[in-house]
Amino acid sequence: MQRPIQFRSLEELPVAARTAARALRAGVVDMFGQDLHALYLHGAVTFPSAQAADGAEGAESTEGAGNLDYHAILARPPSPARRTALATALAVHEAEMARRHPRYAAHLDGWVIGLDAARRPAPPAHLLQPELRDHAWALHRAHWLAGQCVVLHGPGPAEIVPVPTGGELRAALNFALDFAARDHSDADAVLNACRIIRSAAQDNVVQSKLGSALWALDQLPPEHGPAIRAAMASYRGHPTAPEEQALASGRAALITLAARSLGR
């Protein structure tokens, strides 16, 4: 008999993240009403290393001082007219979240997808921005089904999403690599390269960016250390000029190493 999934609890999050998550949920529930089938919070803030006490708001933690990532799953897609209104309302809500909760909601990374699409393995389109498609869908499902999310509303993901196959995960990692290679942010490119390398090495895609950076510092050749440490500093918001130079000069080698880890 399969054991039930143990999801992250909202109460485990740092105080500031918990407050922001509740505000996010309240706004999303109010916005979509009965059409909202499920709401999942995921990403860096849900990893154990994010659970450092929020005793000092400015205190650094290894993980979590970043965006809240979320997926809102709607029971049915909105009409074109309602879609326009919802897109405007969501933008207003996210701007208010950024103003009130800058530590965790400065740049919310949210997807609004349909329930029918969530039940299929193909990357779903964003219902409010149909030109966008969630190419990390297999990776998101893997995280959720490993318990690496907070269920803010509705049923758990095991009742909705399919288990990703190895081929789907490999395709998603390759897409992530291509995205990292063209990312305008050197720090994000380096951190995502570390996550890809670790995912391939451990045959487990359920990894955080900063956790993977710490792993990479211990496991990869030391010449990659300056770029990795600089990426971690940049992620926390305070890189020095030498660290920015280390990022710019060390990025390409880590992208190449990530490509090799995927057999490219």
N, C-alpha and C positions, 0 to 999 in steps of 0.2 A: 504494500500500500504506500502510495506516494505521500511524503510528509508535506504538510501545509507550508506555504512560503511565509517566512518571517520578514515582514516589511520593516523598514525604518519607521520609528515612531516620531510624530511631530514633536513630542516632548523631549526627544533626544537632541534636537537641534539647539545650537546656541540661541540665547534669548532673543537677540536682534533678528536672527534668521526666522525664528519661530513667529515673532510678531509680524514680520514681513509676509511670511507664508499665509498667516491667517488673514491679513489684509488682501492678499492676492486671491485667496479662496472666496472671501466675501464679495469682492468685486466681480469675479468670474461667475459665481452663482447668481448674483443679482442681474448680470448682463444676459446670461443665456437661459435662466429660469429652468423650466421643466425640460428644455431641450438638452441640458447638460447631463450626459450619462455618466461620465467619470472625469476626474481631474487628478493627475499624477505630478508630483514634484520629484525631480531627479537631478543628477549632476553632482558637482563637487561637494556641495553643502551636505549631501546625504552620506558621505563617506565618514568612517569613524574618526579620522584625523581632523575632521571639521568640528568635532564635539568639544574642542577646547572651551573652557568656561569663558563666558563673555564678561568676566569681572571688570575688564577695562575695555571700553568700546574701541579704543585705538590699538589695543594689544594685537600683536601679530599672532596668527595661528598657521599651522602648516597647511591647512586647507580651509576652503569655505568663504573667504572674504572675496566674494565675487557674485556672479549672477545667480538668480533662481531660474532653473530650467524647468519648463512644465509642458505637459500635453493636456489639452482639453478635448474630450471626445464627445461629440454631439450625436444625439439619437437620430437626427435627420438634418440634412443640409439646409441652410437658410435660403429663402428666395433671393433673387438678385437685388431687389430693393432693400430687403432686410440685411443682406450681406454688407451693403454699403454703410448702412447705419451702424451695424455691429463693428465694422472695421474702424469707424470713427470713434465709437464708444471705447473700444479696446485700446486705441492709441491714447485717448484721454486718461483711461485708467492706468496705463503703464507710465504715462508722464507723471501722474499723481503719485504712483508707487515710487518712482525715482526721486521725487521731491521729498517724500516722507520717509523713505527707507533707502537712502543712497548707498549704504554699505552692501546691501544684498539685492537691490532692485534698480541699480543705475542703468543697466542694460539688460532687461529681461529677455530671455530666449524662450519664446513660447510658440507652440503649434496648436492650431485648432483644426481637428480632423473629424471625419465622419465615422460613425460606428461600423458601417458596412466596410469601409476601407480599413479600419483598425483590425478587422477580423481576417484580413488577407495579408499575404507576405509582401506584396508589391509596395514600394515606397508610396505613402499616401500624399495627396496634395493638401496644401493649406486651404481650408474652406473660405477664408477671408482674403487670401492672396493666392489664387489658383495657379499663378505662374511659378510658385514655390513648391518643391517636392522634398520630402524628408528622406534623403538618401542615406541617412544614418539610422533608418528605421529598424534594421536588423540588430544594430548595436543597442538601440534604445530598448527593444524588446528583451534582449539578453540581460541588460541591467535590471529591468523590472522583474523579470522572472527569476532572477537571482536574489530578489528582495531588496535591491538597491534603489528604492524609491519610497516616497511617502504618499500613501493613498489619501488625498485630501477630500475626495468625494466619490461616491459610487462604489461599484464592485472592484475587486482586485483585478490586475491585468491578466491573471491566469484564466479568468472567465471570459476574456475577450480576445487577446492576441495569440497568434500561433507561435510555437517554439521556432526560433530561427535555425535554419540548417547551416552546416559548415560552409557550404558554397555561398549562402547569403551573407554570412559574416565575413568571409574573405572578400567578397565584392564590396561590402561596406567599408572594410579596412582600406581597400585599394582606392575607393572614392575619397576616404579621409586623407590618404596620402597625397592624392592629386590636389585636394583642397589646401592641404598644408603647404605644398610646393608653391602655390600661387598666392598664399595668404600675405596680405600687406604687413601683417604683424610678425616680426622676427620671433618674438617671445612665444606667440601662439604656435607658430610653425615648429619651433624647437620642442615645446611641451607635447604637442600632438605627435611629433616624431618619436619621442620617448614612449608615449602611450602605445603607439603602433608596434614598436620594437618589443616592448614588454608583453603586449598581447600575443604576439607571434611566438615569443620565447616560452611563455608559460601556457600557450594554447588556451587562453582565457581572456576574453575581451572586456570583462567587467573590471575596469581599471579607471582610476582618476588621473588627471594630468599631473598634479603635483606629487601624488604618490608614485607615479611612474617616473617622474624626474628624480625623486630620492632613490628609487630602485636603480635607475640608470647611472647615478653617481657612483653607486657601489659595484655595478656590473659591467659598465662599458669602459673602454680604454680611457686613461686619465686625460688625454688631450681633449676630450669632449667636455670635461668638467667646467671650464670657464663659461662656455655658452649655456650649459644647463643651469649653473648657479645664477647666471645673469637672467635667464628666462624666469626663474623662480622669483628673483627680486623684482623683475618687471611686472609679473603677475600680481605681486603684492603692492605695486604702485610706486616704488621708489628706486628705480635703476639709476646708477651713476653713469657718467659719460663713458668710463672705461668698460662698464658692463654692457652698455649699448653697442660699443665697438666689438666686444666679445660675441655678442649675439649676431651682429652682421657678418662677422668673419667665420663663425662656427656653424651657422645655420645649414649651409649646403652639405657639409659632411654628414650631419645627422639625418637630413632628408635622404641622402644616398644610402646610409646605413639602414634606414627604415625600408627603403625600396628593396634592398638585399634581403631583409628579413621576410619580405613577402615573395621572394623568389623572382624579383624583377631586375 
